[in-house]
Amino acid sequence: MPTGSTARRNPAAPHQPTGSTARLRQLDREVDQEQALQMGAAGLGFVGAILSFTVNPAFALLPAMAFATLGQYALQGWCPPVALLARLGLRSSKEIDGERYALAATVEEPALPDARRAGAD
């Protein structure tokens, strides 16, 4: 018996996605600026709340700043951390959606059988 992994590939298994389909799946998993902003605000708010209870009440300013940043983003569509997130390489959801739609337009759809050849009259 061979040692190590004995799992073999099933030749009848579906093929791995390639090209456009794989890129579309990557885009579905990509974290955008809005998600990163929300995760950062949640983390900052949680850490600030814990530190305000355990270390110093002045740390309650951290959640206040996080909520103010989220409020500014909700009202104006922009806040200072968004510029930092863009410099870090994160894209907005609008940019990701634009690439997704452009890529989806280039993916060939499966050909449907011609109704005339199938015998339907």
Secondary structure per residue as TSV (DSSP state, phi and psi in degrees):
chain	resnum	aa	ss	phi	psi
A	1	M	-	360.0	139.6
A	2	P	-	-73.2	149.4
A	3	T	-	-91.1	164.5
A	4	G	S	86.6	-151.2
A	5	S	-	-74.7	128.7
A	6	T	-	-101.8	4.6
A	7	A	-	-70.4	132.4
A	8	R	-	-115.3	155.4
A	9	R	-	-76.1	136.7
A	10	N	-	-88.2	117.6
A	11	P	T	-64.9	-20.8
A	12	A	T	-85.9	-6.5
A	13	A	S	-68.1	150.5
A	14	P	-	-62.4	148.2
A	15	H	-	-71.3	153.7
A	16	Q	-	-68.1	142.6
A	17	P	-	-65.4	142.5
A	18	T	-	-127.9	161.1
A	19	G	T	60.0	-122.1
A	20	S	H	-63.7	-40.4
A	21	T	H	-64.4	-41.2
A	22	A	H	-65.2	-39.4
A	23	R	H	-66.5	-38.0
A	24	L	H	-61.9	-38.9
A	25	R	H	-68.1	-36.4
A	26	Q	H	-63.7	-40.9
A	27	L	H	-65.0	-33.6
A	28	D	H	-65.2	-30.5
A	29	R	H	-93.4	-7.8
A	30	E	-	-69.2	134.1
A	31	V	-	-83.6	127.6
A	32	D	-	-97.4	174.6
A	33	Q	H	-59.8	-39.6
A	34	E	H	-64.6	-43.1
A	35	Q	H	-64.8	-42.7
A	36	A	H	-64.0	-39.0
A	37	L	H	-63.6	-43.1
A	38	Q	H	-66.4	-41.8
A	39	M	H	-65.6	-40.9
A	40	G	H	-65.2	-41.3
A	41	A	H	-65.6	-40.2
A	42	A	H	-63.6	-44.2
A	43	G	H	-64.9	-44.7
A	44	L	H	-64.2	-40.5
A	45	G	H	-64.2	-42.4
A	46	F	H	-66.3	-48.0
A	47	V	H	-62.9	-42.0
A	48	G	H	-63.5	-39.8
A	49	A	H	-65.0	-45.0
A	50	I	H	-63.5	-46.2
A	51	L	H	-65.8	-31.8
A	52	S	H	-69.5	-29.7
A	53	F	H	-82.0	-34.0
A	54	T	H	-99.6	-31.5
A	55	V	T	-109.7	-64.6
A	56	N	-	-154.0	134.5
A	57	P	G	-61.3	-17.4
A	58	A	G	-65.1	-21.5
A	59	F	G	-68.6	-7.8
A	60	A	G	-66.4	-13.5
A	61	L	H	-68.9	-26.9
A	62	L	H	-62.1	-50.7
A	63	P	H	-63.7	-34.0
A	64	A	H	-63.2	-41.8
A	65	M	H	-65.9	-39.7
A	66	A	H	-63.8	-44.1
A	67	F	H	-68.3	-36.3
A	68	A	H	-64.9	-39.1
A	69	T	H	-64.7	-43.7
A	70	L	H	-64.6	-38.8
A	71	G	H	-63.6	-43.2
A	72	Q	H	-62.3	-41.9
A	73	Y	H	-64.7	-40.2
A	74	A	H	-65.4	-37.5
A	75	L	H	-82.6	-40.7
A	76	Q	H	-106.5	-17.0
A	77	G	S	79.2	9.3
A	78	W	-	-153.3	149.9
A	79	C	-	-156.2	161.4
A	80	P	H	-54.2	-39.3
A	81	P	H	-63.3	-21.8
A	82	V	H	-63.9	-37.8
A	83	A	H	-63.3	-39.9
A	84	L	H	-65.9	-42.5
A	85	L	H	-64.3	-35.6
A	86	A	H	-66.7	-39.5
A	87	R	H	-65.7	-29.1
A	88	L	T	-78.4	-4.9
A	89	G	T	100.6	2.0
A	90	L	-	-79.5	140.5
A	91	R	-	-105.7	158.5
A	92	S	-	-74.7	162.2
A	93	S	H	-64.5	-30.3
A	94	K	H	-65.9	-40.6
A	95	E	H	-66.9	-41.3
A	96	I	H	-65.9	-43.1
A	97	D	H	-63.5	-37.9
A	98	G	H	-60.3	-44.0
A	99	E	H	-66.8	-40.1
A	100	R	H	-60.7	-45.7
A	101	Y	H	-68.5	-39.0
A	102	A	H	-65.0	-39.9
A	103	L	H	-71.5	-40.2
A	104	A	H	-64.4	-30.3
A	105	A	H	-69.8	-23.6
A	106	T	H	-90.8	-13.3
A	107	V	S	-74.1	128.7
A	108	E	-	-76.6	134.4
A	109	E	-	-85.3	152.3
A	110	P	-	-62.9	141.0
A	111	A	-	-72.3	134.4
A	112	L	-	-88.7	146.4
A	113	P	-	-66.0	143.9
A	114	D	-	-70.2	127.7
A	115	A	T	-63.9	-32.0
A	116	R	T	-67.8	-36.6
A	117	R	T	-80.0	-21.7
A	118	A	T	-80.6	-6.2
A	119	G	T	95.8	3.3
A	120	A	-	-84.8	123.4
A	121	D	-	-119.8	360.0
